[in-house]
């Protein structure tokens, strides 16, 4: 029997058998990070994607990805390791760190400002890493084009500055958003030379 969770968690597997034990482990780890947020109506759902790359040339082929939205801000984190349970541990810790950064920026006036309410602030303060061990260093990786993962997110119109902040929450080098001034779909991205670039449609 699966353990009850506070946040509706949808688990999708690719090249992996979603056993009851694995599903319970995901629910336990993710709910430990997000569960308290559901009590203050900050998060209503969460998608978890577990993918195994069975190519023998890929040493770290077990990827755990979490996509959720908190107060209109999308968070996407992913971790890869040789073992799926280890990847789940790593991704839960990474999500916790991003949530604490989100809280710091709200206190600094972004993402709706510091008036988040004492309940939300207390919940964000209570989120901690389960394991502070550093992640393993990345080695050479073999990219398999058949293992592409599609991530769909809901996007409200936001400012360019909010979009730049969102780069820290999604583990991508780019972020697609709708500009609240022009109402056009735009892209902010991390430049190889440093800094952030902005792509807007030509008028």
VEXKERO-466404 format. One record per atom (N, C-alpha, C): x, y, z; residue number from 0. Coordinates in nm, 3 decimals. Atoms other than C-alpha are relative to their C-alpha. Example, Ala and Ser with C-alpha at 12.3 -4.5 7.8 and 13.67 -1.06 7.14 Angstrom:
BEGIN
xx; yy; zz; num
0.089; -0.119; 0.000; 0
1.230; -0.450; 0.780; 0
0.090; 0.120; 0.000; 0
-0.082; -0.119; -0.006; 1
1.367; -0.106; 0.714; 1
-0.077; 0.109; 0.073; 1
***
This chain:
BEGIN
xx; yy; zz; num
0.085; -0.120; 0.000; 0
0.000; 0.000; 0.000; 0
0.088; 0.124; 0.000; 0
-0.081; -0.120; 0.012; 1
0.137; 0.339; -0.097; 1
-0.021; 0.090; 0.121; 1
0.010; -0.093; -0.110; 2
0.210; 0.594; 0.173; 2
-0.077; 0.123; -0.042; 2
0.075; -0.119; 0.036; 3
-0.027; 0.891; 0.182; 3
0.092; 0.120; -0.014; 3
-0.080; -0.119; 0.021; 4
0.116; 1.219; 0.053; 4
-0.090; 0.122; 0.000; 4
0.079; -0.121; -0.008; 5
0.004; 1.577; 0.093; 5
-0.010; 0.071; -0.133; 5
-0.001; -0.062; 0.131; 6
0.097; 1.698; -0.254; 6
-0.027; -0.108; -0.106; 6
0.021; 0.099; 0.107; 7
-0.049; 1.512; -0.557; 7
0.124; -0.012; -0.087; 7
-0.123; 0.023; 0.073; 8
0.262; 1.362; -0.715; 8
-0.027; -0.099; -0.114; 8
0.017; 0.086; 0.116; 9
0.243; 1.221; -1.068; 9
0.137; -0.050; -0.043; 9
-0.129; 0.061; 0.032; 10
0.527; 0.979; -1.141; 10
-0.008; -0.066; -0.137; 10
-0.008; 0.057; 0.134; 11
0.619; 0.891; -1.499; 11
0.135; -0.068; -0.018; 11
-0.124; 0.073; 0.019; 12
0.878; 0.628; -1.589; 12
0.029; -0.028; -0.146; 12
-0.044; 0.031; 0.135; 13
1.077; 0.576; -1.907; 13
0.115; -0.100; 0.010; 13
-0.099; 0.107; -0.007; 14
1.272; 0.249; -1.942; 14
0.025; -0.045; 0.143; 14
-0.014; 0.042; -0.139; 15
1.208; 0.172; -1.576; 15
-0.134; -0.051; 0.051; 15
0.121; 0.057; -0.060; 16
0.958; -0.040; -1.384; 16
-0.033; 0.078; 0.126; 16
0.041; -0.078; -0.117; 17
0.769; 0.183; -1.140; 17
-0.062; -0.093; 0.104; 17
0.045; 0.093; -0.104; 18
0.748; -0.066; -0.857; 18
-0.063; 0.078; 0.115; 18
0.057; -0.069; -0.118; 19
0.544; 0.017; -0.544; 19
0.109; 0.055; 0.092; 19
-0.107; -0.047; -0.088; 20
0.870; 0.045; -0.348; 20
0.064; 0.128; -0.055; 20
-0.060; -0.118; 0.060; 21
1.017; 0.296; -0.594; 21
-0.095; 0.119; 0.007; 21
0.098; -0.108; -0.006; 22
0.696; 0.500; -0.610; 22
-0.013; 0.054; 0.142; 22
0.007; -0.045; -0.138; 23
0.676; 0.510; -0.231; 23
0.122; 0.082; 0.039; 23
-0.122; -0.073; -0.031; 24
1.036; 0.628; -0.213; 24
-0.006; 0.141; -0.058; 24
0.017; -0.132; 0.061; 25
0.965; 0.913; -0.456; 25
-0.097; 0.084; 0.083; 25
0.099; -0.074; -0.078; 26
0.653; 1.012; -0.262; 26
0.056; 0.047; 0.133; 26
-0.057; -0.034; -0.130; 27
0.842; 1.006; 0.067; 27
0.099; 0.117; -0.012; 27
-0.104; -0.101; 0.013; 28
1.136; 1.215; -0.055; 28
-0.055; 0.135; -0.046; 28
0.053; -0.126; 0.054; 29
0.942; 1.472; -0.257; 29
-0.098; 0.063; 0.097; 29
0.097; -0.056; -0.094; 30
0.664; 1.509; -0.003; 30
0.070; 0.059; 0.123; 30
-0.075; -0.056; -0.112; 31
0.923; 1.569; 0.268; 31
0.043; 0.143; -0.030; 31
-0.040; -0.135; 0.040; 32
1.033; 1.875; 0.071; 32
-0.119; 0.091; -0.028; 32
0.112; -0.084; 0.043; 33
0.700; 1.997; -0.069; 33
-0.125; -0.013; 0.086; 33
0.124; 0.028; -0.072; 34
0.442; 1.852; 0.169; 34
-0.049; 0.115; 0.086; 34
0.041; -0.109; -0.089; 35
0.443; 2.139; 0.417; 35
-0.054; 0.120; -0.079; 35
0.047; -0.112; 0.081; 36
0.392; 2.388; 0.134; 36
-0.147; -0.016; -0.038; 36
0.141; 0.021; 0.035; 37
0.056; 2.227; 0.053; 37
-0.092; 0.049; 0.110; 37
0.083; -0.045; -0.112; 38
-0.069; 2.325; 0.398; 38
-0.025; 0.150; -0.005; 38
0.021; -0.144; 0.014; 39
-0.033; 2.693; 0.304; 39
-0.041; 0.034; -0.143; 39
0.056; -0.017; 0.136; 40
-0.181; 2.643; -0.046; 40
0.100; 0.062; -0.097; 40
-0.102; -0.056; 0.088; 41
0.150; 2.726; -0.216; 41
0.030; -0.089; -0.119; 41
-0.026; 0.095; 0.109; 42
0.184; 2.413; -0.429; 42
-0.116; -0.100; -0.004; 42
0.117; 0.087; 0.013; 43
-0.099; 2.200; -0.567; 43
0.032; -0.131; -0.071; 43
-0.034; 0.123; 0.071; 44
0.079; 1.940; -0.782; 44
0.149; -0.005; -0.029; 44
-0.142; 0.020; 0.029; 45
0.416; 1.796; -0.874; 45
0.013; -0.116; -0.097; 45
-0.027; 0.106; 0.098; 46
0.541; 1.591; -1.171; 46
0.143; -0.051; 0.019; 46
-0.130; 0.063; -0.014; 47
0.828; 1.347; -1.130; 47
0.022; -0.094; -0.118; 47
-0.034; 0.082; 0.115; 48
0.999; 1.186; -1.429; 48
0.126; -0.081; 0.033; 48
-0.114; 0.089; -0.023; 49
1.227; 0.885; -1.383; 49
0.039; -0.064; -0.133; 49
-0.046; 0.047; 0.130; 50
1.434; 0.795; -1.689; 50
0.129; -0.080; 0.014; 50
-0.121; 0.081; 0.000; 51
1.689; 0.521; -1.743; 51
0.052; -0.011; -0.144; 51
-0.067; 0.013; 0.128; 52
1.931; 0.538; -2.034; 52
0.077; -0.133; 0.002; 52
-0.058; 0.135; -0.004; 53
2.021; 0.175; -2.107; 53
0.119; -0.017; -0.094; 53
-0.119; 0.008; 0.085; 54
2.303; 0.259; -2.346; 54
0.121; -0.036; 0.087; 54
-0.113; 0.042; -0.084; 55
2.609; 0.075; -2.204; 55
0.113; 0.101; 0.007; 55
-0.104; -0.102; -0.003; 56
2.831; 0.373; -2.287; 56
-0.030; 0.110; 0.102; 56
0.041; -0.103; -0.095; 57
2.638; 0.588; -2.039; 57
0.015; -0.055; 0.141; 57
-0.027; 0.049; -0.135; 58
2.776; 0.539; -1.689; 58
-0.109; 0.044; 0.097; 58
0.104; -0.053; -0.089; 59
2.527; 0.764; -1.511; 59
-0.129; 0.013; -0.079; 59
0.118; 0.002; 0.087; 60
2.205; 0.667; -1.682; 60
-0.133; 0.009; 0.070; 60
0.125; -0.007; -0.076; 61
1.947; 0.707; -1.404; 61
-0.029; 0.145; 0.037; 61
0.032; -0.141; -0.019; 62
1.782; 1.050; -1.409; 62
-0.135; 0.016; 0.071; 62
0.123; -0.038; -0.070; 63
1.522; 1.187; -1.166; 63
-0.023; 0.148; -0.021; 63
0.035; -0.140; 0.029; 64
1.346; 1.511; -1.263; 64
-0.128; 0.035; 0.074; 64
0.118; -0.048; -0.071; 65
1.097; 1.713; -1.059; 65
-0.040; 0.135; -0.058; 65
0.054; -0.126; 0.051; 66
0.875; 1.988; -1.201; 66
-0.120; 0.037; 0.085; 66
0.113; -0.045; -0.079; 67
0.644; 2.190; -0.979; 67
-0.010; 0.151; -0.010; 67
0.022; -0.145; 0.006; 68
0.504; 2.542; -0.945; 68
-0.043; 0.049; 0.138; 68
0.030; -0.056; -0.132; 69
0.495; 2.754; -0.629; 69
-0.031; 0.147; -0.015; 69
0.043; -0.139; 0.012; 70
0.298; 3.077; -0.623; 70
0.027; 0.057; -0.139; 70
-0.017; -0.047; 0.137; 71
0.324; 3.098; -1.004; 71
0.141; -0.010; -0.053; 71
-0.139; 0.015; 0.044; 72
0.701; 3.032; -1.017; 72
0.029; -0.147; -0.024; 72
-0.028; 0.139; 0.036; 73
0.806; 2.713; -1.196; 73
0.139; -0.042; 0.047; 73
-0.126; 0.060; -0.042; 74
1.079; 2.495; -1.046; 74
0.020; -0.130; -0.076; 74
-0.033; 0.125; 0.069; 75
1.250; 2.222; -1.247; 75
0.141; -0.039; 0.039; 75
-0.131; 0.048; -0.041; 76
1.537; 2.019; -1.107; 76
0.019; -0.143; -0.050; 76
-0.029; 0.135; 0.047; 77
1.707; 1.705; -1.236; 77
0.138; -0.040; 0.048; 77
-0.130; 0.055; -0.041; 78
1.990; 1.483; -1.115; 78
0.017; -0.137; -0.064; 78
-0.032; 0.127; 0.064; 79
2.163; 1.187; -1.278; 79
0.112; -0.070; 0.075; 79
-0.101; 0.079; -0.069; 80
2.362; 0.908; -1.117; 80
-0.008; -0.144; -0.051; 80
0.008; 0.140; 0.043; 81
2.436; 0.536; -1.164; 81
-0.117; -0.077; 0.063; 81
0.106; 0.069; -0.073; 82
2.146; 0.449; -0.928; 82
-0.121; 0.092; 0.014; 82
0.119; -0.085; -0.002; 83
1.785; 0.574; -0.939; 83
-0.031; 0.052; 0.141; 83
0.028; -0.045; -0.136; 84
1.745; 0.588; -0.562; 84
0.094; 0.114; 0.040; 84
-0.095; -0.108; -0.027; 85
2.058; 0.802; -0.538; 85
-0.041; 0.126; -0.074; 85
0.044; -0.116; 0.077; 86
1.925; 1.030; -0.812; 86
-0.119; 0.067; 0.067; 86
0.116; -0.055; -0.070; 87
1.600; 1.073; -0.618; 87
0.044; 0.078; 0.123; 87
-0.054; -0.072; -0.115; 88
1.795; 1.169; -0.306; 88
0.060; 0.134; -0.042; 88
-0.068; -0.121; 0.047; 89
2.003; 1.421; -0.501; 89
-0.099; 0.105; -0.048; 89
0.093; -0.097; 0.055; 90
1.707; 1.581; -0.676; 90
-0.086; 0.061; 0.110; 90
0.076; -0.055; -0.112; 91
1.513; 1.622; -0.350; 91
0.081; 0.107; 0.073; 91
-0.087; -0.098; -0.064; 92
1.810; 1.801; -0.193; 92
0.017; 0.125; -0.085; 92
-0.017; -0.114; 0.090; 93
1.856; 2.021; -0.498; 93
-0.124; 0.088; 0.000; 93
0.125; -0.076; -0.006; 94
1.490; 2.123; -0.489; 94
-0.007; 0.080; 0.130; 94
0.001; -0.071; -0.129; 95
1.524; 2.214; -0.120; 95
0.088; 0.124; -0.006; 95
-0.090; -0.115; 0.010; 96
1.820; 2.442; -0.198; 96
-0.061; 0.112; -0.085; 96
0.062; -0.101; 0.086; 97
1.630; 2.617; -0.477; 97
-0.116; 0.070; 0.071; 97
0.110; -0.061; -0.074; 98
1.332; 2.675; -0.249; 98
0.051; 0.101; 0.103; 98
-0.056; -0.096; -0.094; 99
1.554; 2.842; 0.008; 99
0.048; 0.127; -0.072; 99
-0.040; -0.117; 0.078; 100
1.696; 3.070; -0.263; 100
-0.122; 0.082; -0.039; 100
0.128; -0.067; 0.032; 101
1.338; 3.151; -0.366; 101
-0.047; 0.083; 0.119; 101
0.042; -0.074; -0.119; 102
1.259; 3.252; -0.008; 102
0.085; 0.125; 0.019; 102
-0.089; -0.115; -0.016; 103
1.566; 3.479; 0.009; 103
-0.036; 0.111; -0.097; 103
0.032; -0.102; 0.099; 104
1.464; 3.657; -0.310; 104
-0.135; 0.064; 0.028; 104
0.128; -0.061; -0.039; 105
1.107; 3.706; -0.190; 105
0.023; 0.101; 0.111; 105
-0.030; -0.093; -0.109; 106
1.245; 3.867; 0.124; 106
0.069; 0.125; -0.051; 106
-0.066; -0.115; 0.061; 107
1.448; 4.095; -0.104; 107
-0.092; 0.078; -0.094; 107
0.097; -0.077; 0.076; 108
1.133; 4.210; -0.281; 108
-0.043; -0.057; -0.132; 108
0.036; 0.060; 0.128; 109
1.106; 3.974; -0.578; 109
-0.105; -0.109; 0.020; 109
0.100; 0.106; -0.003; 110
0.848; 3.707; -0.667; 110
-0.122; 0.039; 0.083; 110
0.118; -0.044; -0.074; 111
0.567; 3.915; -0.520; 111
0.033; 0.073; 0.128; 111
-0.039; -0.078; -0.116; 112
0.766; 4.072; -0.240; 112
0.006; -0.082; 0.128; 112
-0.022; 0.070; -0.126; 113
0.839; 3.985; 0.122; 113
-0.128; -0.036; 0.075; 113
0.125; 0.026; -0.072; 114
0.472; 3.979; 0.229; 114
-0.057; -0.137; -0.037; 114
0.042; 0.136; 0.035; 115
0.450; 3.602; 0.184; 115
-0.084; -0.062; 0.110; 115
0.074; 0.056; -0.113; 116
0.284; 3.551; 0.520; 116
0.092; -0.082; 0.088; 116
-0.086; 0.070; -0.094; 117
0.438; 3.402; 0.832; 117
-0.002; -0.151; -0.025; 117
0.009; 0.144; 0.019; 118
0.310; 3.052; 0.752; 118
0.092; -0.048; -0.111; 118
-0.085; 0.039; 0.112; 119
0.482; 3.034; 0.413; 119
0.147; 0.017; 0.036; 119
-0.139; -0.024; -0.039; 120
0.802; 3.185; 0.554; 120
0.049; -0.109; 0.094; 120
-0.039; 0.105; -0.095; 121
0.808; 2.932; 0.838; 121
0.022; -0.133; -0.072; 121
-0.013; 0.125; 0.074; 122
0.756; 2.643; 0.597; 122
0.130; -0.002; -0.080; 122
-0.123; -0.007; 0.079; 123
1.038; 2.758; 0.367; 123
0.123; -0.011; 0.088; 123
-0.113; 0.008; -0.092; 124
1.266; 2.798; 0.667; 124
0.023; -0.142; 0.050; 124
-0.010; 0.135; -0.056; 125
1.193; 2.440; 0.777; 125
0.054; -0.101; -0.100; 125
-0.047; 0.093; 0.103; 126
1.302; 2.285; 0.445; 126
0.151; -0.012; 0.008; 126
-0.143; 0.024; -0.015; 127
1.643; 2.128; 0.486; 127
0.045; -0.115; -0.089; 127
-0.057; 0.113; 0.072; 128
1.872; 1.900; 0.289; 128
0.003; -0.120; 0.094; 128
-0.013; 0.121; -0.080; 129
1.862; 1.541; 0.409; 129
0.145; -0.045; 0.006; 129
-0.139; 0.042; 0.007; 130
2.223; 1.496; 0.310; 130
0.080; 0.114; -0.059; 130
-0.079; -0.114; 0.047; 131
2.477; 1.778; 0.278; 131
0.124; -0.042; -0.076; 131
-0.118; 0.047; 0.075; 132
2.730; 1.561; 0.095; 132
0.000; 0.063; -0.137; 132
-0.007; -0.062; 0.132; 133
2.854; 1.731; -0.222; 133
-0.031; -0.099; -0.109; 133
0.031; 0.087; 0.114; 134
2.735; 1.595; -0.554; 134
0.129; -0.043; -0.068; 134
-0.118; 0.049; 0.069; 135
2.977; 1.389; -0.756; 135
0.035; 0.092; -0.116; 135
-0.044; -0.082; 0.113; 136
3.187; 1.569; -1.014; 136
-0.047; -0.064; -0.130; 136
0.048; 0.050; 0.128; 137
3.056; 1.540; -1.366; 137
0.119; -0.046; -0.085; 137
-0.102; 0.049; 0.090; 138
3.261; 1.329; -1.605; 138
-0.049; 0.010; -0.142; 138
0.043; 0.001; 0.138; 139
3.241; 1.271; -1.975; 139
-0.133; -0.074; -0.012; 139
0.131; 0.062; 0.015; 140
2.889; 1.185; -2.084; 140
-0.026; -0.028; -0.147; 140
0.038; 0.037; 0.136; 141
2.747; 1.018; -2.392; 141
-0.146; 0.039; -0.020; 141
0.135; -0.051; 0.022; 142
2.438; 1.192; -2.530; 142
-0.074; -0.089; -0.097; 142
0.084; 0.085; 0.084; 143
2.165; 0.970; -2.668; 143
-0.120; 0.083; -0.047; 143
0.110; -0.085; 0.048; 144
1.922; 1.166; -2.895; 144
-0.138; -0.062; 0.019; 144
0.130; 0.065; -0.020; 145
1.651; 0.909; -2.828; 145
-0.053; 0.021; 0.141; 145
0.040; -0.014; -0.141; 146
1.638; 1.006; -2.461; 146
-0.048; 0.142; 0.033; 146
0.047; -0.137; -0.024; 147
1.494; 1.356; -2.505; 147
-0.123; -0.001; 0.092; 147
0.112; -0.012; -0.093; 148
1.255; 1.460; -2.224; 148
-0.069; 0.134; -0.025; 148
0.078; -0.121; 0.025; 149
0.978; 1.711; -2.294; 149
-0.058; 0.048; 0.132; 149
0.054; -0.061; -0.122; 150
0.893; 1.946; -2.006; 150
-0.099; 0.109; -0.038; 150
0.102; -0.100; 0.027; 151
0.568; 2.142; -2.024; 151
-0.033; 0.072; 0.130; 151
0.030; -0.079; -0.119; 152
0.505; 2.426; -1.781; 152
-0.101; 0.108; -0.034; 152
0.092; -0.111; 0.016; 153
0.234; 2.683; -1.731; 153
0.075; 0.129; 0.026; 153
-0.076; -0.122; -0.013; 154
0.364; 3.033; -1.778; 154
-0.091; 0.122; -0.001; 154
0.070; -0.128; -0.005; 155
0.203; 3.357; -1.662; 155
0.095; 0.109; -0.049; 155
-0.083; -0.112; 0.044; 156
0.327; 3.689; -1.797; 156
0.082; 0.052; 0.118; 156
-0.089; -0.047; -0.106; 157
0.630; 3.801; -1.594; 157
0.098; 0.100; -0.058; 157
-0.100; -0.098; 0.045; 158
0.901; 4.066; -1.609; 158
0.127; -0.072; -0.043; 158
-0.128; 0.057; 0.043; 159
1.240; 4.010; -1.768; 159
0.086; -0.036; 0.120; 159
-0.081; 0.028; -0.119; 160
1.405; 4.029; -1.426; 160
-0.047; -0.127; 0.068; 160
0.052; 0.122; -0.060; 161
1.175; 3.758; -1.289; 161
0.042; -0.122; -0.083; 161
-0.040; 0.110; 0.087; 162
1.259; 3.542; -1.592; 162
0.147; -0.036; 0.021; 162
-0.142; 0.026; -0.024; 163
1.632; 3.582; -1.527; 163
0.018; -0.075; 0.131; 163
-0.006; 0.074; -0.126; 164
1.580; 3.471; -1.167; 164
-0.042; -0.145; -0.021; 164
0.053; 0.135; 0.022; 165
1.385; 3.169; -1.298; 165
0.106; -0.095; -0.056; 165
-0.109; 0.085; 0.051; 166
1.704; 3.044; -1.468; 166
0.062; -0.083; 0.112; 166
-0.059; 0.071; -0.112; 167
1.822; 2.943; -1.121; 167
-0.090; -0.111; 0.054; 167
0.094; 0.096; -0.057; 168
1.513; 2.733; -1.056; 168
-0.028; -0.119; -0.091; 168
0.045; 0.103; 0.095; 169
1.486; 2.514; -1.366; 169
0.112; -0.089; -0.054; 169
-0.112; 0.085; 0.045; 170
1.834; 2.365; -1.428; 170
0.013; -0.006; -0.151; 170
-0.022; -0.011; 0.144; 171
1.831; 2.474; -1.792; 171
0.087; 0.124; -0.024; 171
-0.076; -0.120; 0.034; 172
2.053; 2.727; -1.968; 172
-0.088; 0.108; -0.062; 172
0.091; -0.098; 0.058; 173
1.744; 2.907; -2.099; 173
-0.135; -0.009; 0.070; 173
0.134; -0.003; -0.058; 174
1.396; 3.006; -1.986; 174
-0.094; 0.071; -0.096; 174
0.100; -0.055; 0.091; 175
1.095; 3.065; -2.210; 175
-0.113; 0.061; 0.083; 175
0.103; -0.067; -0.079; 176
0.840; 3.317; -2.079; 176
-0.077; 0.098; -0.087; 176
0.078; -0.104; 0.067; 177
0.575; 3.569; -2.178; 177
0.027; 0.133; 0.070; 177
-0.038; -0.131; -0.054; 178
0.695; 3.927; -2.129; 178
-0.125; 0.076; 0.042; 178
0.119; -0.069; -0.048; 179
0.448; 4.119; -1.914; 179
-0.019; 0.139; -0.061; 179
0.014; -0.131; 0.065; 180
0.520; 4.442; -2.107; 180
-0.047; -0.013; -0.145; 180
0.034; 0.015; 0.142; 181
0.501; 4.321; -2.467; 181
-0.103; -0.110; -0.025; 181
0.086; 0.117; 0.011; 182
0.293; 4.006; -2.403; 182
0.049; -0.097; -0.108; 182
-0.060; 0.089; 0.099; 183
0.529; 3.831; -2.648; 183
0.079; -0.111; 0.070; 183
-0.083; 0.109; -0.053; 184
0.699; 3.497; -2.590; 184
0.147; 0.035; -0.023; 184
-0.142; -0.035; 0.007; 185
1.068; 3.562; -2.515; 185
0.083; -0.108; 0.069; 185
-0.091; 0.099; -0.059; 186
1.374; 3.367; -2.403; 186
0.118; 0.072; 0.065; 186
-0.125; -0.043; -0.061; 187
1.645; 3.449; -2.152; 187
0.091; -0.122; 0.008; 187
-0.091; 0.113; 0.002; 188
1.958; 3.235; -2.161; 188
0.136; 0.040; 0.058; 188
-0.134; -0.022; -0.053; 189
2.301; 3.195; -2.002; 189
0.101; -0.001; -0.115; 189
-0.096; -0.013; 0.109; 190
2.572; 3.316; -2.242; 190
0.129; -0.075; 0.034; 190
-0.126; 0.071; -0.021; 191
2.887; 3.108; -2.288; 191
0.110; 0.094; 0.048; 191
-0.102; -0.098; -0.038; 192
3.092; 3.425; -2.246; 192
-0.028; 0.062; 0.137; 192
0.037; -0.056; -0.129; 193
2.916; 3.502; -1.917; 193
-0.118; 0.095; -0.012; 193
0.117; -0.088; 0.001; 194
2.606; 3.696; -1.824; 194
-0.122; -0.069; -0.058; 194
0.128; 0.052; 0.049; 195
2.255; 3.655; -1.954; 195
-0.041; 0.073; -0.127; 195
0.050; -0.059; 0.124; 196
2.112; 3.712; -2.302; 196
-0.152; -0.005; -0.005; 196
0.145; -0.006; 0.015; 197
1.757; 3.793; -2.410; 197
-0.035; -0.008; -0.148; 197
0.049; 0.014; 0.136; 198
1.582; 3.680; -2.728; 198
-0.146; 0.041; -0.004; 198
0.138; -0.047; 0.015; 199
1.267; 3.866; -2.832; 199
-0.040; -0.005; -0.146; 199
0.046; 0.001; 0.140; 200
1.053; 3.840; -3.147; 200
0.016; 0.138; -0.062; 200
-0.017; -0.126; 0.071; 201
1.122; 4.107; -3.408; 201
-0.137; 0.062; -0.026; 201
0.128; -0.072; 0.018; 202
0.846; 4.368; -3.423; 202
-0.019; 0.037; -0.146; 202
***
